[in-house]
Amino acid sequence: MFSIGQNKKISHEALLNHFKENKVEIANAITKPFPFLESLRDRSFITEDIYNKSQEAHRNLIPVEKVAYDVLCCLEKTFDRSLLQVLFSRVHLKEYPALIHVLGIFKNGNQYSPLPFRVQVYSSFIHSLICWFNRHFLQSNGFFKIYFFIGVQFANI
């Protein structure tokens, strides 16, 4: 489970700028509209109108990455740190494994925009994610297992 502490040392502006700089990476990680659009709509981050227009764009063969990018541009205007809880939720990390890399960028910053936080993980999340990957890869090749540790709770270093 992803939770962001209300640490005031990590300013709203720093998070917003980091979000802006990584919109393309986030959008590129989204490979299908469900559950991305639904989770944003259900938590009132996007309106029903934006949801419907995004679904229609996808039905009209606009690539889902472009649809996701357009939604992220809308979210940038009303950015709140709680949005990151939804973007990097357990459901999204499971459905969109490439988001794990993007979460790492938020954890460590990047060479152009370092951020002063570290990430911690709840063991139940790690266990469920490891089990899911192991099941997936064990079914495909019978011997490949993935063990990893990923951080999910933002905290000041």
N, C-alpha and C positions, 0 to 999 in steps of 0.2 A: 504494500500500500504506500502510495506516495504522499508525503505531506511536507509542506514548506513551513518552517517556523516563521513567525512574524518578526524576523530579525531586522531591526531598523538600520543596522550597519550596512546591509545590502540594500541600497536605495532603489526606489521604484524606477528611477531613470536608468540605473545600471542594468536592471533586469529587462526593462523595455528595450534598451539599446541592444542588448545581447539577443533578445527575441527577434528584433528587426534584422540583425546581422545573420541570423540562422533560419529565417523563414524558408529559404530555398531548400536547405537541408531537411527541415521538418516536412515540408511539402513533398519532397522527393521520397521520403520514407513512407508516405501514405500511398498504399497500392490498391486500395479499394475504398469506396465511400463508407461502408459499414464496418465498424461502429463509430468512425470518426465524426461524421455529420450528426448522427443520432445523439452521441454523448454531449456534443456541444449544444445541440438544440434542447435536449432534456434538462440541461443545467442552465438554460437561458443565456448562454454565451452568444448564440446566434438566434435570430428571429425565425419564425415559421416561414416568412417570405424568403429569407436568405437560404434556408434549408431547401425549400421547394425549387428556387432558382438553381441551386447547386445540383440538386438531383436531376433537374431538366437538362442542365449543361452536360452532365455525365451521360444521360440518355442520348444526347445529341452528339456523342462521341468526342466531347472535349476530354482530353486526358485527365485522369483523376488527380494527377500531380498538379495540374494547372487549376483545377477546381479547388483543391486543398489550398493552393497558394492564394487564390482570390479570397477564400474564407479567412485565411490568416491575415491578409491585408485588412479585412473588416475588423478582425479581432485586435489588430494593432491600435486602432482608433480608441478602443475602450479597454486597453490592456489592464489586467489586474493579475497580481502574482498567483491568485488562485487558478488562473487559466493553466498554469504549468502543472498543477495537480491533475487536471483532466488530460492534458496532452501526454504526460508521462505516467498515466495510470497503469495499473497492472494489466488491464484489458488491452490497452493500446500497445504496451510493450510486448504482449503476447501476440497480438494480431499483426503488428508492424515491427518485427525484430530490428530493422534498421534504425528505429528510434533509440535503441540502446546506445548506438554510437553518438547520436545527437545529445542524449542525456549526458554522455561523457564530456561533450563539449561544454555543456552547462556546468558540469562538475568542475572541470579543469580550466575552463576558458579556452582560448586559443592564442596563437602567437600575436594576434592583433588586438584581442580583447580579453585579457585574463580577468576572471572573476574570483573574488575571495571567498569561495565556499567549498566545502567538502560534502560528500554525499555518504549517507549511512543507509543501511538496509535492514528491513525487518526480516527475520529468519523465515517466516511463513511464506513471504513473497519469493525469497531465494529458492526455497524448497519447491514451491509449485512451479516456478519457471524452469528449474533444473529438471524436474520430473517431466514437464511438457517437452523440453528439448530432447531428453533421453528417449522418451516414448517415440517422438517423431523420427529421430535418427536411428534408433534401434530397429524400428519397423523397416527402414529403408536399406540398412546395410548390416544390421545384426551385431555390430561390434563398436561402433563409434559413439562415444559419450562426451558430453560437454559439461564441464564444471567451470563455473565462473562466479565472480562476486561483483555485483553492481550496486552502486549507491543510489538511494532514492530520497533521503530526507536532507534538505538543504540546511546547513548550519554554518555558523561563522568559524573559521579556522582558529 
